[in-house]
């Protein structure tokens, strides 16, 4: 297998920015940020306490949004205090000014969720000004590897303390979390990240001191710059952006913070849309469908529910019985690779249950599980993998940080309300017949008019015409039909004349 070539394509319009990550020409991830719904997670605000609720041990903080944001006592950090150990009414009072960071976007009727523990993300490190520990990402495997990274960062920080003292600057403390991609970073990369984060925090602090009222002190990077900070790694060979203005902003950011990415950033100025050229629009369309076809002739059915996502693997048209075991094994192997890609592409989070086709041989099951583990190891998100259950199911957990692609681009179908099915015309006919009898007992009208969809009216005029005649006989009143073209198959009205 040749080297992996990763390209990142960025399509910018005034309304939205879309990012596609491709590996050897195949789309692996889609990220979308809309101007009307830019996330607030990571933003730091100078806010004002509006109400303290001792019963709920929480407070409502005004940070300038439509709805007040929510701060729970467990998310209040003060030096020398265990989180949650002191009642909130002793920590905050109405009218207090407080510096807070958003940890969860407002969803539906709920306001944003806040913390007073500020953390600022760099490329390789996360800086926590009011902490003094060095944590390590759980995705860096092995205690030895984690300890080595900790020691490396500590040596850099010790060196920085000396140089800061020589330069006569005030030395900042603070804690750090070492991110997964720090394993690939050189010492000078880490040192540059430390400097960037300290400069950033100095600026946030300065603005916080100067703020007299509610104010945004720091907002997390917009999507194109987050690409440079979070998504580029050693296999990324090109970053192509179709907006001159965004290209210029990315170059400026890269010069300051990610100089090693400068040579990879290209501006695309041709007439043909960038996403059409790489057939990404088609991929997005396919990523919204339930069915995913496999090259082996099999297919997947992917269903997202509130609690979990289920993936069903099917053989489709297999050939003969002689090598049926082999067909099943090959289909499952291919499915393992495709499922890992679909999780990234659709950004599916939480619990994912996979129902592979039953395999009799233990070595086949082990090979499919190993293939799945290999395929999900390329995921940026943390993925947990459990082996086959007695029923032949595999459970995966995948960290959820943002909405899935379907939730960003789609809404629930108004006709079926998310069921994925609608009542048949016949079912609706029989509902109407029962409803007319019910109305007769209650109201005694002169006649009835049934207003329904074309399909339901057609059925009444054809196969169910006898039923309609029997109804008229029973209610002893005329029953007329009227088509309403805007009605879905399940909608109807009965007008009493």
N, C-alpha and C positions, 0 to 999 in steps of 0.2 A: 504493500500500500504506500502511495507517495506521500509527500509531506502535506500537512493540512494547510490550505490557503484560506485565511479568513478575510472577508471584505465587509466593511460597514458602509451602508448606503443611507444617506440622509436626504429626505424630501421635505422641503420647507414651503408652506403657503402661509398667508397672514392668519388663517384660521387654525392650522394645526401643523405640527412637526411629526414626521413619521420616520422611524429608524428601522432598517432591516439588517440583520446580521446573517451573512451567508458563509457557508463552509464549502469549499470546492464547488461553488456555484449553486448550492442548495440552501434555500432559506431556512434558518434555524430559529430566529427570534424576530418578533415584531414589537416595537415599542411606539406608543402614540401619546402625544401630549397636545391637548387642545387649549387654545388661548383662553377660552371661556371656563376651563376647568383645570387650571394649573394647580397641582397639589401643593399643600401647605406644609407637609411633613418636612421637618428640618429647619423651618423658619424660626427665627428668634425675635421675640417682641418685648417691648416695654409695655406692660399691661397694667390695668387698674382693677382692684378687687371690687366687684359689684355687690356680691352677697356671700356670706359664709353660712353654710348649712351644717350645724353641729350634728344633727340627726343622721346625716349621710356622710359625715366626716369629709366634706368636699366644699369647694367654693366655685362660684361663677366668676370668671375673669373676662373683662372687656379688652379685646385686643384689636378692636376696630372692624370686626366682621359683623355680618348680618345678625348672627346669634352669638350670645356669650359662650365662651369656651369653658371647659370643665377641668378642674384640677382636684385630684383626690389626695388625701393626706399621705398615702403611700408614695406619691410622686413628688413630695416636697423633701428636698435634701438641704440640710443645714450642717455646717461643720460640728462634729462632736455629738450629733444626734442620730440615733437609729431611726431610719424611715418608719413613720407610723407610730413611733413611741410616744409622741406628744399630741394631745388633742388639737385639731385644726384651729379651734377658736383661740388657742394661746399663741398660734404661729401667725395667723393672718387676721386683719381687721378690715372692715369696709373702708374703701378709699385708699388703702395701701397701694404703693406702686411696687410691681414685682416683675422681674425679668424671667420669662418663660419660653419654652420651646415646644412646638407642636409635634406630638408623637403619633397622632392619628387624625386623618382628615375628617371634616364634618361629613356624616353619612345620613341621608334621609332627614329626620327631624332632630338628630343628635348633633350637638355642637362639637367643635374640635376637642381632642383630649390633649392635655398639657403636662409638662414636667418642669421642675425648676433646675433639674440637672442638665446643663447644656452639654452637648457633644457636637464636635465639628468634624466632618469627614474629609480626609485627604485621599490621595491615591492608595497609599499603603497603610495608613494609620488613621485611627479615630482619636481625636484629642478630647479629654474630659477635664476641663480646667479645675473643677473643685474635687478632684480625686487624686490619689497618689499611687495607684496601683498600675502595673503593666499586665493587661489581660491579653490572651491570644485567641484568635478565631478557632472555634471547635473543628473547622474544616481542615486545619493543619493537623495532620494525623500523627499520633505517637507523642508520648510525653517528652521524649528526648528532643524531637524536632521542635516542640513548643518551647522547651527550656533554652535551646540554642538560639531561637529567635528572640526570646526575652533578654538573654545575655547580650546579644548583638545590639539590641536597641538601647539597653542600659549603658553600654560602652559609648554609644553615640551621644546619649544624653549627658553623660559625665564629661565628655569632650566638649560638648556645646556649653556646659556650665562654665568651664574654664575660659573658653573664648568669649563668652558673654561678659564674664567678670573683667577680662582684659580690656574689652571694648567699653567697659564702664556702664553697661546696660543693666537695668533691673532684671534679675533672673526670675523667669516664670517657672513655677512648679507645674503640677497637674499630672494626670494619669493618661495612659494611652491604651488603646486596643490595637493589636497587630492584626491587620486584615489578611485574608488568605493569600492574595497576590504578592504579599511582602516576601514570600519565599523566593520569588523571581527577581526581587529588587536588590541592587547593589547597596553598599553602605552609604555611598554618596546620594543615592535615590532617597533612602530613608532620612538622611540628614536634611535634604532639600524639603522633604515633607514636613519634618519637624519645624523648620524655619517658616514654611508657608502657613502652617496651622497656628504657630505662635503669632505671626503677623496678623492673621485673620482675627484671632481672639483679642489682640490688643485693640484692633479697630472696633470690634463689637463692644468691648468694654468702654472705649472712649465715647462711642455713640450712646451707650447706656447711661453714662454719667451725665452727658449733655442733654439727654431727653428730659423734657419737662412733663410730657403727657404720653398718651398711647402712641407708640411708634414702632415701625418695623426696623429692627436693628440689623438683621442679616437674613437674606433669603437664599435657600439652597439653589444650586445651579440649575439653569434650564436644561432641557434634554440634550441639545448638541454638545454642551460642555460637560455634562455628566458622562457622555460617551467617552470623552478624552480621559476623564478621571477614573471611571469605573469599568469600562468595557474593553479597553485596549490591552492586549497582552502580546507575548512574543510571536504568536502565529498570525497576528493582524498585519496584513501587508498593505492594505489601502483603506482610506476613509474618504469616501466620495460624497460631496455635498452640492446640491443644485441651486444654492442661493449664494450670490456674491457677498451679500452683507453678513450672512451666517458664517461663510468661509473666512471672512476677514476677522470676525469675532473669535473664531476657533483658533486661527493663527496667532492672534494676540494672546489668548489664554495659554496656548501651547508654549509660546516663547517664554512666558513667565513660569509656568508650573509643570509642563510636561514636554520639555524640549526634544525628547527622543521621538515624539510622535510627529514633529514638524514635517519631516520628509514624506510622511504617509498621507497628509491631508491634501486632497485635490479638489479643484472646482470643476463641476460638470456644467458646460454651457451650451450643449447641443440642443436642437429643437425637440427631438423626441424625448418625452418624459422619462426620467431616470428609472422610475418603477416599472414602466412599460418595457424598457430595454431589458431589464432583468426578470421580466414576467412575475413581478412581485404582487401586482394587483390580483392575478389569478390565484396565487398562493393564499392571499388574505381571504378571498372568496371561498376557497376550499377549506380553509381553517375554521370556517363558520359552519361547515356541514357536519352531519352526524356520521356519515360514512366516509371511510378512508380506504381506497383500493390499494392492495399490495401487488407487487410485480408478479408474485407466485400464483396469482389468480384468487388468493384469499382477500379478505377485507376486515376492517375494524369498524365497530359501532361505538361511538363515544357519546356518553350521556352525562351532562352536568346536572347535579341536583344540589339542594341547599347543603346537605350533609357531606356529600362526597361525589367523586366522579367515577363512573364505571366504564371499563373498556372491555368489549366482548370481541374475541378473535374468532373468525369463521374461515373455513377452508374455501368456500365458494365451490367452483367446479374442480374436483380432484380427479386424477386419472387412475382408473383400475383399482383393484384391491391388493394386488401383489405387493406394491410398495407404498401402501397407505400410510404405514408408520413413518416412512421417510418423508412423504408429502406433508404430514402433520408436523414433523420435526422442522422441516425447512420453512413452513408457513410460520410456525411459532418463533423461529430464529429471526426471520425477517420482521415479524410483528414487534419483537423486542426492540430492534433498532428504530423502527418507525414510531413506536409509542414514546420512546425517550425524546425523539424530535418533536412529536406533537405536544408533549407536556410543556416544552420550551416555547414552541410556536404559539400555542393557545394560552400560555401562561396559566396553566391549571395548578391550583394550590390545594393544601389540605390533604385529605385522604383520597388516594386513587386505588381502586380495586380492579385488578386485571384478571379476566377469565380466559386463560389460554385454552387451546383445544387439548383435550385429555391425551396424555402421553403415557404409554405403558412402561417404557424403559427409564430406569432411574438416571442413567447417564445422559439421556436426552433432556430430562428435567434439569439436571445440574448444568448442562451446556446452555440451555435457554436462560437460566438464572444468571450464569456468568456473563452472557452476552448483554443481558439487561443491565447488570451492574456496570459493565464497561461503557455501555451507551449513556447511562445517566451520569457517569463520572465527569462528563464534559459540561454538565449543567452549572450555571453560575449560582443557582439557588442551592440551598442545602437539601439533599434528597436522602431519605432513609429507605432502606429496602429490606423487607422481610421475606423469608423463603416461602415455598409452596405450603398452603394449608392442606389438611386431609382431603378437602373438597377440590383441591387443584387450583385454588385462587392465590394470587400474589398481591400483597398490600404494599403500596409505596406511600411515603409521606413527603410532601414537598412544601418548603417554606413559602408562605403567601405574603407578598409585600405590596402588591397593587392588584387592581381588578383584573380578571381574566379578559382576554381579547373580546370574547362574546359579550361580556358585561359592559365593555367600553363602547362597542360598535352597535349593539343590538338592544332592543327592549322586548318585554314579554309580548307575545302575540295577543292582540285584543280579542281575537275570535276564540282561541282555545284557552286563554289565560295561563299559558305555560304547560298545559297538559300534553301537548303534542298530538292531540286527537280531537275531533269534533263529533258530536252526535250525528248519526246517519239521518237522512231525510225522513226515513220511515219512523225512527224513534221520535222525531219532532212532530210528525203527523199524529202519532198516537197521544203525545202530550197535549196537542191542541184539542183532540177529540174529548179527552178527559176534562180539560179546562172549560170547554163550552158547556158541558153538563153541569159542572160546578157553578158557573156563572148563572145558568138558568135557575138553579135552586135559590140563588141569592137575590137575583134582580128582576126576573121575568120581563125581558125586553121584547120588542115587536119582532126584531130579526137580528142576526149576527153577521158581522163581516170579519173574515179572517184575512189579516195582512201578514204575508210571509215571503220568504225568498223564492226565487224562480224554481229551484229544485223541489221545494216542499209543495208549491202550488201545482207543478207538473205532476207530482206523484198523486195528489188528490184528484186530478183530472184523469189519471190513467189507472195505475194498479189499485189505488185506494178509492176509486170512485164509488164502489159499492159501500165502503165504510162511511163515506160522506152522505150517501143516500140514506143509509140506516140512521145516521145521526139526525138528519132533517126530520125523518119519520118520528124519531124518539122525542125530539124537543118540540115538534109540531110548529116550527117556525122556519122561515127561509134562511139559508146559510149561503153567503156569497164569498167569492175569493178575490183577492187583489194582490198583485205582485209588487213588492218594494225592492227595487234593484240594489239599494244600499244596504239591505239587511244581510247579515251572515246567515249561514244555514241554520244556526241555532236560535236566531232572533225571530220573534213573531209578536203580533198584537191582536187582540180580539176586541172589536169595536161593537158596543151594544147600541142598536139603533132604536 
